Amino acid sequence: YNSTLDKLKQFPEHSVYRQSTEALTKHRLSIVESVKPEGLEEWQSRVKSVVEAHPNAFRSIASSSSKNEVNIVYNETALKGMESEDYEDEPIQKQEPEGPRIRSHKAHQEHSFVADPQADNEMIPRIEPEPPLTAEQVNSIEQQIQAGLIEEIILVAEAESNLVDEMYKSKVWEDLEESPNQGQWSYYERDTHTPKTQAHN
């Protein structure tokens, strides 16, 4: 939700899409933030030093419900790196090349290991997982958001974030290249072809 809100800031404030999506996203974010797992503050204290030491990987976002509280999240680049095939849950131990025949060959091998494509992803710091929510807390979020199970809620949130990217590329706030003719859609207006008595009801 925080990522979606950040992306929406790129849209003009007058954009109807931005206004409506922001309102819905902020509402859902407030619901999620209102439900806190036990031990959250202690966890934040434990990982604080790692988060502050790696600003390229983490963000501390002020809670929408309280300025004294923060949400610790991974940056977009770190998330993409963690999704790649090169990423490992544990730091990868580089192995020395075996049996180089000549010194120049050994130097070339050492350079290859230094330039390992996994290196960037190894730099993504590992922190202990955030304390989990109880089943009752998850159920509370599901009931308030009313968009299915928690897994479905997460999928919808991810899809909405991706949709924001596409809407921004399309510049949905701009006028159409070809404006519709006046009265072109009047046939489809509500109650246009409904008897007055029925329309009145």
C-alpha positions as CSV (number, residue, x, y, z in Angstrom):
1,Y,0.0,0.0,0.0
2,N,2.8,2.4,0.8
3,S,4.5,1.6,-2.5
4,T,1.2,2.3,-4.3
5,L,0.8,5.7,-2.5
6,D,4.3,6.7,-3.4
7,K,3.7,5.9,-7.1
8,L,0.4,7.9,-7.1
9,K,2.3,11.0,-6.1
10,Q,3.6,11.2,-9.6
11,F,0.1,11.8,-10.9
12,P,-1.3,15.4,-11.0
13,E,-3.4,16.2,-7.9
14,H,-6.5,16.8,-10.1
15,S,-6.3,13.3,-11.5
16,V,-9.6,11.5,-10.6
17,Y,-7.8,8.2,-10.8
18,R,-5.2,9.4,-8.2
19,Q,-7.9,10.8,-5.9
20,S,-10.0,7.6,-5.9
21,T,-7.2,5.2,-5.7
22,E,-5.5,7.1,-2.9
23,A,-8.6,7.2,-0.8
24,L,-9.2,3.5,-1.1
25,T,-5.5,2.6,-0.5
26,K,-5.2,4.9,2.5
27,H,-8.4,3.3,4.0
28,R,-7.0,-0.2,3.6
29,L,-3.6,0.8,4.9
30,S,-5.1,2.2,8.0
31,I,-6.9,-1.1,8.6
32,V,-3.7,-3.1,8.3
33,E,-1.7,-0.6,10.5
34,S,-4.4,-0.8,13.2
35,V,-3.7,-4.5,13.7
36,K,-0.3,-5.0,15.3
37,P,1.4,-8.4,16.0
38,E,2.7,-9.0,19.5
39,G,6.4,-8.0,19.8
40,L,6.4,-5.6,16.9
41,E,8.1,-2.8,18.8
42,E,10.8,-5.1,20.1
43,W,11.4,-6.4,16.6
44,Q,11.8,-2.9,15.2
45,S,14.3,-2.1,17.9
46,R,16.3,-5.2,17.1
47,V,16.5,-4.6,13.3
48,K,16.8,-0.8,13.6
49,S,20.6,-0.7,13.3
50,V,20.5,-2.9,10.1
51,V,17.8,-0.8,8.6
52,E,19.6,2.5,9.2
53,A,22.9,1.1,7.9
54,H,21.3,0.1,4.6
55,P,19.1,2.9,3.3
56,N,19.2,1.5,-0.2
57,A,17.5,-1.7,0.9
58,F,15.0,-0.4,3.6
59,R,12.6,2.4,4.3
60,S,11.1,3.5,7.5
61,I,7.7,5.0,6.7
62,A,5.8,6.9,9.3
63,S,2.5,5.2,10.2
64,S,-0.6,6.9,8.8
65,S,-2.3,6.4,12.2
66,S,0.5,7.7,14.4
67,K,3.5,9.9,13.7
68,N,5.4,8.2,16.5
69,E,5.2,4.8,14.8
70,V,7.0,3.6,11.7
71,N,6.6,0.7,9.2
72,I,9.8,-0.9,8.1
73,V,9.7,-2.1,4.5
74,Y,12.1,-3.2,1.7
75,N,12.7,-0.8,-1.2
76,E,11.5,-1.7,-4.6
77,T,15.0,-2.5,-5.9
78,A,15.7,-4.8,-2.9
79,L,12.4,-6.6,-3.5
80,K,13.1,-7.2,-7.1
81,G,16.6,-8.5,-6.2
82,M,15.0,-10.9,-3.7
83,E,12.7,-12.2,-6.3
84,S,15.5,-13.1,-8.7
85,E,16.9,-16.6,-9.1
86,D,20.3,-15.4,-7.9
87,Y,19.0,-14.4,-4.5
88,E,19.6,-16.8,-1.6
89,D,18.1,-16.7,1.9
90,E,21.6,-17.1,3.4
91,P,24.7,-15.3,2.3
92,I,26.5,-17.2,-0.4
93,Q,30.1,-18.3,0.4
94,K,32.3,-17.8,-2.6
95,Q,34.5,-20.8,-3.4
96,E,38.1,-20.6,-4.6
97,P,38.7,-21.7,-8.2
98,E,40.2,-25.1,-8.4
99,G,43.3,-26.1,-10.3
100,P,44.2,-23.1,-12.4
101,R,46.9,-24.2,-14.8
102,I,48.8,-20.9,-15.0
103,R,48.9,-17.7,-13.0
104,S,47.1,-15.6,-15.6
105,H,44.3,-18.2,-15.7
106,K,44.0,-17.9,-11.9
107,A,43.8,-14.1,-12.1
108,H,41.0,-14.4,-14.7
109,Q,39.1,-16.9,-12.5
110,E,39.4,-14.6,-9.5
111,H,38.1,-11.7,-11.5
112,S,35.1,-13.9,-12.6
113,F,34.3,-14.6,-9.0
114,V,34.5,-11.0,-8.1
115,A,32.1,-10.1,-10.9
116,D,29.6,-12.8,-9.9
117,P,26.1,-11.7,-10.9
118,Q,24.9,-12.8,-7.5
119,A,27.1,-10.2,-5.7
120,D,24.5,-7.4,-5.8
121,N,21.9,-9.7,-4.4
122,E,24.2,-10.9,-1.6
123,M,24.4,-7.2,-0.5
124,I,20.7,-7.2,0.3
125,P,20.9,-7.5,4.1
126,R,18.9,-10.2,5.9
127,I,16.8,-9.3,8.9
128,E,14.7,-11.6,11.0
129,P,11.0,-11.9,9.9
130,E,8.5,-9.5,11.3
131,P,6.4,-11.1,14.1
132,P,3.4,-12.9,12.6
133,L,-0.2,-12.0,13.2
134,T,-2.5,-14.4,15.0
135,A,-5.4,-16.1,13.2
136,E,-7.8,-13.8,14.9
137,Q,-5.9,-10.7,13.7
138,V,-5.8,-11.9,10.2
139,N,-9.5,-12.6,10.3
140,S,-10.1,-9.1,11.6
141,I,-8.2,-7.6,8.6
142,E,-10.2,-9.8,6.2
143,Q,-13.5,-8.8,7.7
144,Q,-12.7,-5.1,7.5
145,I,-11.2,-4.9,4.0
146,Q,-13.8,-7.4,2.6
147,A,-11.8,-8.5,-0.4
148,G,-11.5,-12.2,0.4
149,L,-8.8,-14.1,2.3
150,I,-5.5,-12.4,3.3
151,E,-3.7,-14.1,0.3
152,E,-6.3,-12.6,-2.1
153,I,-6.0,-9.2,-0.4
154,I,-2.2,-9.3,-1.0
155,L,-2.6,-10.3,-4.6
156,V,-5.1,-7.5,-5.2
157,A,-2.8,-5.0,-3.6
158,E,0.1,-6.1,-5.8
159,A,-2.1,-5.9,-8.9
160,E,-3.3,-2.4,-8.0
161,S,0.4,-1.4,-7.6
162,N,1.2,-2.7,-11.1
163,L,-1.9,-1.0,-12.5
164,V,-0.7,2.3,-11.2
165,D,2.5,1.8,-13.2
166,E,0.5,1.2,-16.4
167,M,-1.9,4.1,-15.8
168,Y,1.1,6.4,-15.3
169,K,2.6,5.2,-18.6
170,S,-0.7,5.9,-20.3
171,K,-1.0,9.4,-18.7
172,V,-4.6,8.8,-17.9
173,W,-5.0,12.4,-16.6
174,E,-4.5,13.9,-20.1
175,D,-7.3,14.6,-22.6
176,L,-8.1,11.9,-25.2
177,E,-6.3,12.3,-28.5
178,E,-9.7,12.2,-30.2
179,S,-12.5,13.7,-28.1
180,P,-15.9,12.1,-28.5
181,N,-18.5,14.1,-30.5
182,Q,-21.1,16.0,-28.5
183,G,-24.0,13.7,-27.6
184,Q,-22.1,10.6,-28.7
185,W,-22.9,8.8,-25.5
186,S,-26.3,10.3,-24.7
187,Y,-28.1,7.1,-25.8
188,Y,-26.4,5.2,-22.9
189,E,-27.2,7.7,-20.2
190,R,-29.1,6.3,-17.3
191,D,-32.9,6.5,-17.4
192,T,-32.8,8.0,-20.9
193,H,-35.1,5.3,-22.3
194,T,-37.0,4.5,-19.1
195,P,-40.6,5.5,-18.6
196,K,-40.9,8.5,-16.3
197,T,-42.8,6.6,-13.6
198,Q,-40.2,3.9,-13.5
199,A,-37.4,6.3,-13.5
200,H,-39.0,8.3,-10.8
201,N,-39.2,5.2,-8.6
